[in-house]
């Protein structure tokens, strides 16, 4: 299934191809200016779809959030995530990756597959 269609389906229309393309374009422009890699291909990956699906399901079940405030809340989640990633980059947390084996990456891939199968069965 098309990734942009997954957003439309899993979030009851809160996120569609327009929002996905706009955010990808903005992130691509910002990354090409500040990241120093103008030919980097950015796009929506499976973990992103899963994260937004679970964020939407969580917000839909809360009275104080609901479907109306989902996009604003998801935006703030992304801002806080960016701040935490910025701090991890400042403190050079990427040195920790040497302690992980290939099994961790394979388990993460399996988790993504299982979560997609779970969503398909629902």
Residue pairs with C-beta under 8 A, 6 or more apart in sequence:
1 9
3 20
3 43
3 44
3 46
3 49
4 16
4 17
4 20
4 21
4 44
5 17
6 49
6 53
7 15
7 16
7 17
7 19
7 20
7 44
7 49
7 52
8 15
8 16
8 17
10 49
10 52
10 53
10 56
10 119
11 52
11 53
11 56
11 70
12 56
12 60
12 67
14 56
14 67
14 70
14 71
15 52
15 56
15 71
19 71
20 44
24 42
24 43
24 44
27 42
28 40
28 42
31 37
31 40
31 42
32 38
32 40
46 112
46 116
47 112
50 112
50 115
50 116
50 119
52 74
53 119
55 70
55 73
55 74
55 77
56 67
56 70
56 74
58 65
59 65
59 66
59 67
59 69
59 70
59 73
59 74
60 66
60 67
60 70
65 73
88 94
